[in-house]
Amino acid sequence: MKAKEALQLGTELSTLIHNGQADQAYALLAPILAERTRFPLLERIGLAMGLGSMEAVNPFLQRIAAYKTEGGWVVIGGALKAQLDRDLQEAFTRCRNFIIAADVWYAADIFGERVPGPGLVSYFEASLPLLETWREDPNVWVRLAIGVGAHFWAKRSKGDPALTHKAAALLSLLEPLFTEWEMETVKGIGWGLKTLGKHYPYLLEEWLPQQIHRPHRAIMMRKALTYLTKEQRLRITGNTHQTK
């Protein structure tokens, strides 16, 4: 399958769903999910579906979720991504619900890179407070997805100085989670800090000394220090063995 074919399939699925032919739609999609279809193609299928009527498409997304296939989460993520410009808050809410339903780390990664991440890129001011509510979520995967979203934003920013204020706002978003103790969430938040450090190292150099004396997992600090220079690490930790 090529990119054009994926988009065509997504459009065909959307038409079938809109016409009340959900069974036929899933019969077309199921073989694609059963194969090792590349994520970019699955996302394109979802994006094309998501452009259709949300009232028709969203129940179909629940049907895909019921089978809990890895590829299905990518299709759902793509569909929700396509809905961000029409219903940002509800897209985030549905994303959270699907993360909880999936109950596995890779689904949190998949959704984090397709809803919170793109939401921050395109609608930063509106997305930030939505993610703030996720920090207190009892679900470990939902909290993990915050870090994935921050990673996605930082990767897309490419260190643009004009976006420094947004990078600083993301550090403020992640600050309460620096003391996170659930290892899976720690890895996700650390991933976000790692990528922010790659593109805005001077911000991390200023921010990390304020965190180092708070109780935290060692891996959190290690990830945050990944792209900083040896000199920056020494200034933050004062000890070379802490950065290994």
MDAnalysis code that builds the backbone (N, CA, C; Angstrom):
import MDAnalysis as mda
import numpy as np

u = mda.Universe.empty(732, n_residues=244, atom_resindex=np.repeat(np.arange(244), 3), trajectory=True)
u.add_TopologyAttr("name", ["N", "CA", "C"] * 244)
u.add_TopologyAttr("resid", np.arange(1, 245))
u.add_TopologyAttr("resname", ["MET", "LYS", "ALA", "LYS", "GLU", "ALA", "LEU", "GLN", "LEU", "GLY", "THR", "GLU", "LEU", "SER", "THR", "LEU", "ILE", "HIS", "ASN", "GLY", "GLN", "ALA", "ASP", "GLN", "ALA", "TYR", "ALA", "LEU", "LEU", "ALA", "PRO", "ILE", "LEU", "ALA", "GLU", "ARG", "THR", "ARG", "PHE", "PRO", "LEU", "LEU", "GLU", "ARG", "ILE", "GLY", "LEU", "ALA", "MET", "GLY", "LEU", "GLY", "SER", "MET", "GLU", "ALA", "VAL", "ASN", "PRO", "PHE", "LEU", "GLN", "ARG", "ILE", "ALA", "ALA", "TYR", "LYS", "THR", "GLU", "GLY", "GLY", "TRP", "VAL", "VAL", "ILE", "GLY", "GLY", "ALA", "LEU", "LYS", "ALA", "GLN", "LEU", "ASP", "ARG", "ASP", "LEU", "GLN", "GLU", "ALA", "PHE", "THR", "ARG", "CYS", "ARG", "ASN", "PHE", "ILE", "ILE", "ALA", "ALA", "ASP", "VAL", "TRP", "TYR", "ALA", "ALA", "ASP", "ILE", "PHE", "GLY", "GLU", "ARG", "VAL", "PRO", "GLY", "PRO", "GLY", "LEU", "VAL", "SER", "TYR", "PHE", "GLU", "ALA", "SER", "LEU", "PRO", "LEU", "LEU", "GLU", "THR", "TRP", "ARG", "GLU", "ASP", "PRO", "ASN", "VAL", "TRP", "VAL", "ARG", "LEU", "ALA", "ILE", "GLY", "VAL", "GLY", "ALA", "HIS", "PHE", "TRP", "ALA", "LYS", "ARG", "SER", "LYS", "GLY", "ASP", "PRO", "ALA", "LEU", "THR", "HIS", "LYS", "ALA", "ALA", "ALA", "LEU", "LEU", "SER", "LEU", "LEU", "GLU", "PRO", "LEU", "PHE", "THR", "GLU", "TRP", "GLU", "MET", "GLU", "THR", "VAL", "LYS", "GLY", "ILE", "GLY", "TRP", "GLY", "LEU", "LYS", "THR", "LEU", "GLY", "LYS", "HIS", "TYR", "PRO", "TYR", "LEU", "LEU", "GLU", "GLU", "TRP", "LEU", "PRO", "GLN", "GLN", "ILE", "HIS", "ARG", "PRO", "HIS", "ARG", "ALA", "ILE", "MET", "MET", "ARG", "LYS", "ALA", "LEU", "THR", "TYR", "LEU", "THR", "LYS", "GLU", "GLN", "ARG", "LEU", "ARG", "ILE", "THR", "GLY", "ASN", "THR", "HIS", "GLN", "THR", "LYS"])
u.atoms.positions = np.array([
    [0.835, -1.197, 0.000],
    [0.000, 0.000, 0.000],
    [0.872, 1.250, 0.000],
    [0.469, 2.223, -0.831],
    [1.169, 3.493, -0.895],
    [0.345, 4.572, -0.207],
    [0.969, 5.731, -0.018],
    [0.312, 6.813, 0.717],
    [-1.018, 7.209, 0.072],
    [-1.027, 7.319, -1.249],
    [-2.256, 7.706, -1.945],
    [-3.353, 6.675, -1.728],
    [-2.974, 5.409, -1.759],
    [-3.955, 4.334, -1.556],
    [-4.504, 4.365, -0.130],
    [-3.648, 4.696, 0.836],
    [-4.092, 4.780, 2.228],
    [-5.131, 5.884, 2.387],
    [-4.877, 7.029, 1.782],
    [-5.838, 8.132, 1.851],
    [-7.148, 7.767, 1.159],
    [-7.041, 7.085, 0.033],
    [-8.251, 6.665, -0.686],
    [-9.063, 5.684, 0.147],
    [-8.361, 4.760, 0.814],
    [-9.060, 3.795, 1.661],
    [-9.752, 4.506, 2.818],
    [-9.053, 5.443, 3.435],
    [-9.662, 6.190, 4.536],
    [-10.900, 6.942, 4.095],
    [-10.862, 7.524, 2.919],
    [-12.024, 8.248, 2.391],
    [-13.169, 7.281, 2.112],
    [-12.835, 6.115, 1.560],
    [-13.862, 5.106, 1.298],
    [-14.498, 4.625, 2.594],
    [-13.678, 4.408, 3.605],
    [-14.202, 3.985, 4.908],
    [-15.131, 5.050, 5.482],
    [-14.723, 6.302, 5.367],
    [-15.535, 7.399, 5.885],
    [-16.903, 7.432, 5.209],
    [-16.914, 7.224, 3.894],
    [-18.181, 7.223, 3.141],
    [-19.074, 6.078, 3.588],
    [-18.491, 4.890, 3.734],
    [-19.271, 3.732, 4.175],
    [-19.855, 3.965, 5.570],
    [-19.035, 4.499, 6.464],
    [-19.493, 4.746, 7.831],
    [-20.629, 5.756, 7.837],
    [-20.450, 6.829, 7.063],
    [-21.488, 7.865, 6.990],
    [-22.804, 7.300, 6.457],
    [-22.709, 6.305, 5.577],
    [-23.902, 5.703, 4.983],
    [-24.463, 4.552, 5.815],
    [-23.956, 4.389, 7.026],
    [-24.467, 3.352, 7.913],
    [-23.986, 1.965, 7.586],
    [-22.865, 1.856, 6.887],
    [-22.335, 0.551, 6.492],
    [-21.049, 0.237, 7.267],
    [-21.162, 0.278, 8.577],
    [-19.992, 0.070, 9.432],
    [-19.410, -1.333, 9.280],
    [-20.260, -2.333, 9.082],
    [-19.763, -3.705, 8.923],
    [-18.879, -3.822, 7.690],
    [-19.337, -3.238, 6.588],
    [-18.559, -3.264, 5.355],
    [-17.247, -2.499, 5.530],
    [-17.319, -1.393, 6.253],
    [-16.117, -0.596, 6.481],
    [-15.081, -1.394, 7.268],
    [-15.509, -2.053, 8.329],
    [-14.538, -2.787, 9.134],
    [-14.003, -3.998, 8.367],
    [-14.823, -4.581, 7.505],
    [-14.356, -5.706, 6.695],
    [-13.210, -5.278, 5.778],
    [-13.220, -4.025, 5.328],
    [-12.125, -3.504, 4.504],
    [-10.886, -3.196, 5.341],
    [-11.115, -2.712, 6.544],
    [-10.008, -2.286, 7.391],
    [-9.307, -3.451, 8.084],
    [-10.055, -4.458, 8.483],
    [-9.506, -5.550, 9.296],
    [-8.263, -6.207, 8.685],
    [-8.241, -6.520, 7.385],
    [-7.027, -7.136, 6.822],
    [-5.804, -6.222, 6.916],
    [-6.021, -4.921, 6.821],
    [-4.913, -3.971, 6.920],
    [-4.339, -3.990, 8.338],
    [-5.219, -4.097, 9.326],
    [-4.776, -4.131, 10.718],
    [-4.114, -5.458, 11.062],
    [-4.484, -6.502, 10.355],
    [-3.902, -7.823, 10.614],
    [-2.488, -7.936, 10.044],
    [-2.161, -7.095, 9.067],
    [-0.836, -7.110, 8.461],
    [0.103, -6.180, 9.234],
    [1.370, -6.210, 8.877],
    [2.341, -5.305, 9.482],
    [2.411, -4.034, 8.631],
    [1.318, -3.312, 8.617],
    [1.227, -2.088, 7.834],
    [1.988, -0.976, 8.543],
    [2.732, -0.199, 7.781],
    [3.544, 0.857, 8.372],
    [2.668, 1.933, 9.025],
    [3.153, 2.467, 10.132],
    [2.390, 3.464, 10.885],
    [1.993, 4.685, 10.050],
    [2.887, 5.243, 9.204],
    [2.468, 6.409, 8.422],
    [1.262, 6.134, 7.533],
    [1.165, 4.922, 7.009],
    [0.026, 4.568, 6.170],
    [-1.241, 4.430, 7.009],
    [-1.115, 3.793, 8.156],
    [-2.270, 3.650, 9.047],
    [-2.757, 5.018, 9.507],
    [-1.812, 5.920, 9.794],
    [-2.209, 7.259, 10.229],
    [-2.951, 7.990, 9.113],
    [-2.510, 7.814, 7.876],
    [-3.193, 8.456, 6.754],
    [-4.615, 7.931, 6.602],
    [-4.788, 6.644, 6.814],
    [-6.145, 6.080, 6.778],
    [-7.005, 6.772, 7.827],
    [-6.465, 6.883, 9.035],
    [-7.208, 7.529, 10.114],
    [-7.485, 8.992, 9.836],
    [-6.493, 9.703, 9.287],
    [-6.676, 11.121, 8.982],
    [-7.822, 11.325, 8.003],
    [-7.867, 10.509, 6.957],
    [-8.945, 10.630, 5.973],
    [-10.297, 10.305, 6.600],
    [-10.325, 9.302, 7.453],
    [-11.570, 8.970, 8.160],
    [-12.005, 10.116, 9.061],
    [-11.044, 10.691, 9.764],
    [-11.350, 11.729, 10.735],
    [-11.896, 13.005, 10.140],
    [-11.702, 13.189, 8.856],
    [-12.231, 14.371, 8.191],
    [-13.734, 14.277, 7.958],
    [-14.272, 13.081, 8.105],
    [-15.701, 12.875, 7.911],
    [-16.509, 13.284, 9.131],
    [-17.771, 12.976, 9.092],
    [-18.685, 13.318, 10.178],
    [-18.238, 12.682, 11.489],
    [-18.004, 13.517, 12.508],
    [-17.565, 12.986, 13.800],
    [-18.658, 12.126, 14.431],
    [-19.901, 12.501, 14.215],
    [-21.013, 11.725, 14.783],
    [-21.034, 10.307, 14.242],
    [-20.600, 10.128, 12.983],
    [-20.580, 8.799, 12.394],
    [-19.265, 8.077, 12.681],
    [-18.157, 8.812, 12.614],
    [-16.844, 8.187, 12.719],
    [-16.508, 7.755, 14.142],
    [-16.847, 8.564, 15.133],
    [-16.413, 8.255, 16.503],
    [-16.930, 6.917, 17.036],
    [-18.180, 6.536, 16.778],
    [-18.595, 5.195, 17.205],
    [-17.799, 4.092, 16.505],
    [-17.384, 4.356, 15.269],
    [-16.585, 3.373, 14.550],
    [-15.200, 3.236, 15.174],
    [-14.671, 4.332, 15.692],
    [-13.384, 4.270, 16.383],
    [-13.479, 3.366, 17.610],
    [-14.612, 3.422, 18.285],
    [-14.822, 2.529, 19.431],
    [-14.803, 1.070, 18.987],
    [-15.334, 0.815, 17.823],
    [-15.349, -0.554, 17.299],
    [-13.921, -1.021, 17.023],
    [-13.113, -0.149, 16.427],
    [-11.709, -0.499, 16.193],
    [-11.008, -0.781, 17.519],
    [-11.274, 0.061, 18.511],
    [-10.613, -0.072, 19.813],
    [-10.947, -1.393, 20.494],
    [-12.129, -1.904, 20.247],
    [-12.568, -3.129, 20.911],
    [-11.637, -4.310, 20.598],
    [-10.959, -4.259, 19.457],
    [-10.080, -5.364, 19.055],
    [-8.649, -5.182, 19.570],
    [-8.335, -3.981, 20.070],
    [-7.042, -3.698, 20.711],
    [-5.841, -4.115, 19.863],
    [-5.873, -3.790, 18.588],
    [-4.720, -4.061, 17.728],
    [-3.791, -2.854, 17.740],
    [-2.508, -3.103, 17.608],
    [-1.544, -1.998, 17.611],
    [-1.834, -1.029, 16.466],
    [-2.081, -1.579, 15.281],
    [-2.385, -0.731, 14.146],
    [-3.678, 0.041, 14.322],
    [-4.630, -0.565, 15.025],
    [-5.900, 0.117, 15.275],
    [-5.721, 1.384, 16.068],
    [-4.793, 1.373, 17.037],
    [-4.553, 2.584, 17.826],
    [-3.997, 3.700, 16.944],
    [-3.189, 3.336, 15.946],
    [-2.628, 4.348, 15.045],
    [-3.735, 4.959, 14.187],
    [-4.627, 4.126, 13.674],
    [-5.754, 4.631, 12.876],
    [-6.611, 5.573, 13.724],
    [-6.910, 5.159, 14.937],
    [-7.720, 5.995, 15.834],
    [-7.000, 7.311, 16.115],
    [-5.694, 7.221, 16.403],
    [-4.922, 8.428, 16.658],
    [-4.947, 9.379, 15.474],
    [-4.834, 8.830, 14.267],
    [-4.892, 9.662, 13.074],
    [-6.240, 10.348, 12.925],
    [-7.308, 9.614, 13.216],
    [-8.657, 10.187, 13.115],
    [-8.851, 11.318, 14.127],
    [-8.379, 11.108, 15.346],
    [-8.500, 12.159, 16.365],
    [-7.652, 13.376, 16.002],
    [-6.498, 13.133, 15.420],
    [-5.644, 14.233, 14.974],
    [-6.371, 15.106, 13.958],
    [-7.127, 14.463, 13.071],
    [-7.874, 15.202, 12.053],
    [-9.015, 16.013, 12.660],
    [-9.422, 15.672, 13.875],
    [-10.537, 16.365, 14.523],
    [-10.084, 17.518, 15.415],
    [-8.784, 17.683, 15.595],
    [-8.282, 18.695, 16.519],
    [-8.769, 20.099, 16.176],
    [-8.839, 20.406, 14.890],
    [-9.214, 21.765, 14.512],
    [-10.709, 22.024, 14.650],
    [-11.482, 20.968, 14.818],
    [-12.934, 21.139, 14.955],
    [-13.421, 21.013, 16.387],
    [-12.714, 20.210, 17.180],
    [-13.189, 19.950, 18.540],
    [-12.015, 19.523, 19.404],
    [-11.134, 20.485, 19.685],
    [-9.878, 20.187, 20.375],
    [-10.103, 19.506, 21.720],
    [-10.953, 20.075, 22.545],
    [-11.151, 19.544, 23.892],
    [-11.694, 18.124, 23.857],
    [-12.674, 17.883, 23.010],
    [-13.249, 16.536, 22.950],
    [-12.276, 15.543, 22.328],
    [-11.448, 15.996, 21.392],
    [-10.433, 15.107, 20.821],
    [-9.456, 14.662, 21.908],
    [-9.064, 15.592, 22.790],
    [-8.197, 15.248, 23.915],
    [-8.909, 14.286, 24.869],
    [-10.181, 14.534, 25.123],
    [-10.938, 13.661, 26.031],
    [-11.038, 12.255, 25.472],
    [-11.345, 12.150, 24.180],
    [-11.442, 10.828, 23.559],
    [-10.078, 10.154, 23.545],
    [-9.029, 10.927, 23.301],
    [-7.673, 10.378, 23.329],
    [-7.374, 9.769, 24.697],
    [-7.662, 10.497, 25.749],
    [-7.435, 9.997, 27.103],
    [-8.173, 8.683, 27.314],
    [-9.425, 8.631, 26.888],
    [-10.233, 7.421, 27.088],
    [-9.656, 6.233, 26.330],
    [-9.146, 6.482, 25.138],
    [-8.551, 5.393, 24.360],
    [-7.229, 4.935, 24.972],
    [-6.454, 5.862, 25.515],
    [-5.208, 5.480, 26.194],
    [-5.512, 4.537, 27.357],
    [-6.527, 4.878, 28.116],
    [-6.919, 4.045, 29.260],
    [-7.431, 2.686, 28.785],
    [-8.217, 2.689, 27.709],
    [-8.765, 1.437, 27.180],
    [-7.660, 0.531, 26.654],
    [-6.650, 1.118, 26.031],
    [-5.557, 0.317, 25.473],
    [-4.721, -0.327, 26.571],
    [-4.421, 0.438, 27.628],
    [-3.724, -0.063, 28.811],
    [-2.386, -0.720, 28.467],
    [-1.595, -0.022, 27.619],
    [-0.283, -0.540, 27.263],
    [0.591, 0.646, 26.841],
    [1.887, 0.548, 27.105],
    [2.780, 1.687, 26.904],
    [2.813, 2.164, 25.466],
    [2.843, 1.221, 24.496],
    [3.017, 1.664, 23.116],
    [1.798, 2.421, 22.604],
    [0.628, 2.139, 23.142],
    [-0.550, 2.902, 22.747],
    [-0.460, 4.331, 23.282],
    [0.065, 4.491, 24.498],
    [0.263, 5.841, 25.041],
    [1.230, 6.625, 24.165],
    [2.282, 5.966, 23.677],
    [3.213, 6.612, 22.756],
    [2.516, 6.996, 21.452],
    [1.756, 6.052, 20.917],
    [1.052, 6.280, 19.648],
    [0.123, 7.481, 19.755],
    [-0.675, 7.517, 20.797],
    [-1.622, 8.623, 20.952],
    [-0.918, 9.929, 21.293],
    [0.123, 9.855, 22.122],
    [0.841, 11.067, 22.503],
    [1.425, 11.793, 21.306],
    [1.865, 11.037, 20.302],
    [2.466, 11.635, 19.114],
    [1.424, 12.051, 18.074],
    [0.153, 11.751, 18.321],
    [-0.874, 12.075, 17.333],
    [-1.972, 13.006, 17.836],
    [-2.057, 13.187, 19.143],
    [-3.070, 14.117, 19.657],
    [-2.430, 15.206, 20.527],
    [-1.909, 14.909, 21.730],
    [-1.286, 15.976, 22.516],
    [-0.144, 16.683, 21.784],
    [0.719, 15.916, 21.115],
    [1.843, 16.513, 20.409],
    [1.408, 17.484, 19.320],
    [0.629, 17.012, 18.329],
    [0.137, 17.925, 17.296],
    [-0.743, 19.037, 17.860],
    [-1.468, 18.744, 18.939],
    [-2.272, 19.788, 19.567],
    [-1.391, 20.921, 20.059],
    [-0.267, 20.573, 20.693],
    [0.669, 21.594, 21.172],
    [1.290, 22.365, 20.011],
    [1.590, 21.676, 18.930],
    [2.205, 22.341, 17.772],
    [1.251, 23.358, 17.153],
    [-0.006, 22.975, 16.984],
    [-0.949, 23.828, 16.261],
    [-1.799, 24.724, 17.156],
    [-2.039, 24.295, 18.378],
    [-2.938, 25.040, 19.268],
    [-2.343, 25.068, 20.679],
    [-1.150, 25.624, 20.784],
    [-0.385, 25.524, 22.025],
    [-1.152, 26.057, 23.228],
    [-1.635, 27.294, 23.134],
    [-2.279, 27.941, 24.286],
    [-3.531, 27.197, 24.727],
    [-4.264, 26.625, 23.794],
    [-5.480, 25.894, 24.144],
    [-5.171, 24.485, 24.646],
    [-4.097, 23.882, 24.149],
    [-3.758, 22.505, 24.531],
    [-3.097, 22.411, 25.900],
    [-2.322, 23.425, 26.255],
    [-1.572, 23.380, 27.506],
    [-2.466, 23.148, 28.726],
    [-3.549, 23.913, 28.900],
    [-4.392, 23.664, 30.078],
    [-5.085, 22.304, 30.048],
    [-5.335, 21.766, 28.864],
    [-5.932, 20.433, 28.779],
    [-4.954, 19.382, 29.312],
    [-3.674, 19.560, 28.997],
    [-2.667, 18.615, 29.489],
    [-2.383, 18.806, 30.968],
    [-2.585, 20.007, 31.470],
    [-2.402, 20.232, 32.903],
    [-3.332, 19.334, 33.716],
    [-4.535, 19.110, 33.216],
    [-5.482, 18.250, 33.940],
    [-5.029, 16.792, 33.918],
    [-4.241, 16.420, 32.925],
    [-3.752, 15.041, 32.834],
    [-2.679, 14.740, 33.880],
    [-2.031, 15.768, 34.410],
    [-0.942, 15.523, 35.365],
    [-1.423, 14.806, 36.615],
    [-2.676, 15.046, 36.998],
    [-3.225, 14.422, 38.202],
    [-4.025, 13.169, 37.885],
    [-3.986, 12.740, 36.644],
    [-4.775, 11.571, 36.259],
    [-4.235, 10.330, 36.969],
    [-5.115, 9.480, 37.487],
    [-4.638, 8.272, 38.172],
    [-4.039, 7.230, 37.239],
    [-4.274, 7.395, 35.944],
    [-3.777, 6.403, 34.999],
    [-2.342, 6.703, 34.585],
    [-1.455, 5.744, 34.756],
    [-0.040, 5.913, 34.487],
    [0.223, 6.240, 33.023],
    [-0.560, 5.651, 32.110],
    [-0.333, 5.852, 30.679],
    [-0.757, 7.252, 30.237],
    [-1.791, 7.776, 30.849],
    [-2.228, 9.140, 30.524],
    [-1.139, 10.128, 30.909],
    [-0.562, 9.942, 32.086],
    [0.517, 10.833, 32.511],
    [1.737, 10.671, 31.606],
    [2.038, 9.448, 31.199],
    [3.148, 9.195, 30.282],
    [2.973, 9.985, 28.986],
    [1.740, 10.043, 28.480],
    [1.472, 10.688, 27.198],
    [1.782, 12.184, 27.214],
    [1.769, 12.797, 28.390],
    [2.141, 14.211, 28.484],
    [3.591, 14.394, 28.036],
    [4.472, 13.524, 28.527],
    [5.871, 13.594, 28.138],
    [6.066, 13.346, 26.655],
    [5.293, 12.419, 26.090],
    [5.385, 12.127, 24.662],
    [4.952, 13.348, 23.852],
    [3.881, 14.009, 24.311],
    [3.430, 15.217, 23.633],
    [4.483, 16.310, 23.663],
    [5.146, 16.480, 24.816],
    [6.214, 17.478, 24.939],
    [7.383, 17.120, 24.026],
    [7.727, 15.846, 23.951],
    [8.775, 15.378, 23.038],
    [8.432, 15.745, 21.602],
    [7.190, 15.490, 21.198],
    [6.761, 15.756, 19.824],
    [6.893, 17.250, 19.512],
    [6.415, 18.077, 20.444],
    [6.501, 19.522, 20.226],
    [7.952, 19.958, 20.089],
    [8.805, 19.498, 20.993],
    [10.213, 19.906, 20.977],
    [10.901, 19.476, 19.688],
    [10.567, 18.278, 19.215],
    [11.153, 17.783, 17.972],
    [10.748, 18.673, 16.797],
    [9.499, 19.074, 16.776],
    [9.012, 19.933, 15.690],
    [9.531, 21.370, 15.810],
    [9.844, 21.806, 16.997],
    [10.301, 23.182, 17.200],
    [11.658, 23.434, 16.566],
    [12.495, 22.399, 16.530],
    [13.847, 22.484, 15.985],
    [14.666, 23.593, 16.646],
    [14.329, 23.876, 17.907],
    [15.106, 24.855, 18.643],
    [14.901, 26.293, 18.215],
    [13.816, 26.576, 17.547],
    [13.521, 27.941, 17.087],
    [13.525, 28.907, 18.283],
    [14.394, 29.906, 18.278],
    [14.444, 30.847, 19.407],
    [13.113, 31.556, 19.644],
    [12.337, 31.745, 18.583],
    [11.046, 32.419, 18.725],
    [10.060, 31.600, 19.555],
    [10.361, 30.318, 19.743],
    [9.467, 29.435, 20.503],
    [9.995, 29.164, 21.915],
    [11.010, 29.886, 22.321],
    [11.616, 29.656, 23.638],
    [10.591, 29.784, 24.754],
    [9.689, 30.738, 24.660],
    [8.690, 30.925, 25.719],
    [7.762, 29.726, 25.827],
    [7.520, 29.061, 24.701],
    [6.680, 27.865, 24.735],
    [7.448, 26.686, 25.342],
    [8.727, 26.572, 25.013],
    [9.554, 25.523, 25.626],
    [9.587, 25.700, 27.139],
    [9.689, 26.938, 27.586],
    [9.694, 27.216, 29.028],
    [8.357, 26.849, 29.648],
    [7.272, 27.104, 28.919],
    [5.944, 26.746, 29.421],
    [5.803, 25.233, 29.542],
    [6.419, 24.484, 28.625],
    [6.372, 23.021, 28.718],
    [7.167, 22.514, 29.911],
    [8.267, 23.157, 30.218],
    [9.016, 22.780, 31.417],
    [8.164, 23.018, 32.667],
    [7.411, 24.091, 32.667],
    [6.503, 24.350, 33.790],
    [5.417, 23.277, 33.859],
    [4.948, 22.842, 32.687],
    [3.954, 21.770, 32.636],
    [4.513, 20.481, 33.236],
    [5.759, 20.182, 32.915],
    [6.367, 18.916, 33.338],
    [6.910, 18.960, 34.765],
    [7.091, 20.155, 35.307],
    [7.746, 20.282, 36.616],
    [7.098, 19.447, 37.719],
    [5.770, 19.454, 37.881],
    [5.174, 18.625, 38.945],
    [5.416, 17.130, 38.741],
    [5.708, 16.740, 37.505],
    [5.912, 15.326, 37.201],
    [7.373, 14.899, 37.327],
    [8.264, 15.828, 37.651],
    [9.668, 15.473, 37.821],
    [9.842, 14.485, 38.972],
    [8.954, 14.550, 39.946],
    [9.033, 13.639, 41.099],
    [8.170, 12.394, 40.912],
    [7.675, 12.181, 39.701],
    [6.885, 10.981, 39.387],
    [7.670, 9.725, 39.766],
    [6.974, 8.729, 40.313],
    [7.668, 7.520, 40.771],
    [7.324, 6.279, 39.949],
    [6.201, 6.286, 39.232],
    [5.859, 5.142, 38.388],
    [6.828, 5.096, 37.214],
    [7.550, 3.988, 37.070],
    [8.650, 3.939, 36.120],
    [8.228, 4.209, 34.678],
    [7.078, 3.683, 34.258],
    [6.656, 3.909, 32.879],
    [6.407, 5.389, 32.616],
    [5.779, 6.055, 33.576],
    [5.544, 7.481, 33.418],
    [6.862, 8.245, 33.452],
    [7.761, 7.844, 34.321],
    [9.075, 8.488, 34.398],
    [9.759, 8.457, 33.031],
    [9.683, 7.328, 32.355],
    [10.321, 7.205, 31.039],
    [9.703, 8.178, 30.042],
    [8.375, 8.322, 30.086],
    [7.703, 9.230, 29.169],
    [8.041, 10.682, 29.439],
    [8.002, 11.084, 30.706],
    [8.333, 12.455, 31.066],
    [9.806, 12.724, 30.774],
    [10.652, 11.751, 31.076],
    [12.078, 11.891, 30.786],
    [12.340, 12.053, 29.301],
    [11.545, 11.388, 28.477],
    [11.682, 11.506, 27.017],
    [11.390, 12.950, 26.584],
    [10.339, 13.520, 27.163],
    [10.018, 14.905, 26.862],
    [11.136, 15.845, 27.268],
    [11.680, 15.650, 28.472],
    [12.776, 16.492, 28.956],
    [14.028, 16.310, 28.097],
    [14.284, 15.087, 27.705],
    [15.452, 14.785, 26.878],
    [15.412, 15.573, 25.568],
    [14.241, 15.583, 24.903],
    [14.142, 16.268, 23.619],
    [14.119, 17.777, 23.795],
    [13.510, 18.264, 24.860],
    [13.594, 19.697, 25.160],
    [15.051, 20.100, 25.401],
    [15.801, 19.230, 26.090],
    [17.207, 19.504, 26.337],
    [18.039, 19.506, 25.075],
    [17.638, 18.708, 24.103],
    [18.363, 18.672, 22.827],
    [18.217, 19.998, 22.086],
    [17.003, 20.552, 22.097],
    [16.729, 21.747, 21.304],
    [16.814, 23.051, 22.094],
    [16.667, 22.968, 23.419],
    [16.758, 24.167, 24.264],
    [17.642, 23.873, 25.481],
    [18.900, 23.517, 25.241],
    [19.772, 23.095, 26.351],
    [19.969, 24.173, 27.413],
    [19.998, 25.426, 27.003],
    [20.212, 26.505, 27.977],
    [19.043, 26.617, 28.950],
    [17.819, 26.274, 28.488],
    [16.670, 26.277, 29.396],
    [16.794, 25.157, 30.424],
    [17.212, 23.968, 29.965],
    [17.386, 22.851, 30.898],
    [18.493, 23.155, 31.896],
    [19.542, 23.828, 31.434],
    [20.650, 24.155, 32.323],
    [20.187, 25.069, 33.460],
    [19.224, 25.931, 33.178],
    [18.686, 26.818, 34.207],
    [17.636, 26.114, 35.067],
    [16.881, 25.213, 34.448],
    [15.722, 24.597, 35.095],
    [16.100, 23.436, 36.010],
    [17.023, 22.603, 35.570],
    [17.341, 21.381, 36.312],
    [17.908, 21.622, 37.713],
    [18.747, 22.634, 37.927],
    [19.238, 22.850, 39.302],
    [18.117, 23.124, 40.299],
    [16.989, 23.599, 39.820],
    [15.850, 23.837, 40.710],
    [15.138, 22.530, 41.073],
    [15.409, 21.469, 40.294],
    [14.726, 20.196, 40.502],
    [15.585, 19.160, 41.210],
    [16.900, 19.309, 41.118],
    [17.807, 18.223, 41.495],
    [17.665, 17.808, 42.955],
    [17.284, 18.707, 43.844],
    [17.176, 18.365, 45.259],
    [15.789, 17.851, 45.637],
    [14.874, 17.808, 44.663],
    [13.558, 17.219, 44.928],
    [13.659, 15.704, 44.773],
    [12.916, 14.913, 45.529],
    [12.965, 13.454, 45.356],
    [12.586, 13.077, 43.931],
    [13.424, 12.259, 43.283],
    [13.138, 11.885, 41.905],
    [13.874, 10.591, 41.561],
    [13.386, 9.946, 40.517],
    [14.067, 8.769, 40.007],
    [15.345, 9.201, 39.292],
    [16.412, 8.442, 39.480],
    [17.683, 8.776, 38.844],
    [17.560, 8.814, 37.327],
    [16.732, 7.931, 36.771],
    [16.583, 7.872, 35.319],
    [15.974, 9.160, 34.773],
    [15.150, 9.837, 35.575],
    [14.563, 11.103, 35.138],
    [15.669, 12.119, 34.865],
    [16.597, 12.235, 35.803],
    [17.698, 13.174, 35.631],
    [18.608, 12.745, 34.497],
    [18.878, 11.452, 34.391],
    [19.763, 10.978, 33.324],
    [19.214, 11.323, 31.950],
    [17.916, 11.103, 31.777],
    [17.301, 11.423, 30.481],
    [17.361, 12.922, 30.209],
    [17.073, 13.718, 31.221],
    [17.075, 15.168, 31.046],
    [18.465, 15.684, 30.676],
    [19.506, 15.021, 31.153],
    [20.887, 15.459, 30.909],
    [21.468, 14.944, 29.597],
    [20.748, 14.092, 28.909],
    [21.296, 13.350, 27.769],
    [22.049, 14.216, 26.776],
    [21.465, 15.307, 26.339],
    [22.060, 16.111, 25.269],
    [22.848, 17.324, 25.773],
    [22.959, 17.454, 27.077],
    [23.732, 18.575, 27.600],
    [25.227, 18.254, 27.555],
    [26.046, 19.283, 27.478],
    [27.491, 19.076, 27.429],
    [28.001, 18.614, 28.786],
    [29.227, 18.101, 28.782],
    [29.836, 17.657, 30.034],
    [29.927, 18.816, 31.019],
    [30.262, 19.998, 30.513],
    [30.370, 21.168, 31.383],
    [29.014, 21.536, 31.985],
    [27.971, 21.466, 31.172],
    [26.631, 21.765, 31.678],
    [26.210, 20.749, 32.738],
    [26.517, 19.494, 32.500],
    [26.163, 18.451, 33.467],
    [26.868, 18.682, 34.800],
    [28.139, 19.037, 34.715],
    [28.907, 19.279, 35.942],
    [28.349, 20.461, 36.722],
    [27.949, 21.493, 36.002],
    [27.389, 22.658, 36.688],
    [26.075, 22.306, 37.380],
    [25.315, 21.373, 36.794],
    [24.019, 21.005, 37.355],
    [24.175, 20.027, 38.516],
    [24.994, 19.002, 38.318],
    [25.085, 17.924, 39.305],
    [26.270, 18.080, 40.253],
    [27.335, 18.710, 39.746],
    [28.545, 18.835, 40.558],
    [29.254, 17.531, 40.763],
    [28.842, 16.499, 39.966],
    [29.412, 15.174, 40.193],
    [29.298, 14.362, 38.905],
    [30.401, 13.920, 38.322],
    [30.386, 13.228, 37.030],
    [29.651, 11.908, 37.092],
    [29.740, 11.186, 38.214],
    [29.130, 9.851, 38.245],
    [27.617, 9.940, 38.211],
    [27.017, 11.075, 38.535],
    [25.566, 11.184, 38.530],
    [25.010, 11.306, 37.118],
    [25.849, 11.558, 36.141],
    [25.377, 11.787, 34.791],
    [25.528, 10.557, 33.898],
    [26.016, 9.460, 34.445],
    [26.240, 8.264, 33.620],
    [24.951, 7.480, 33.462],
])
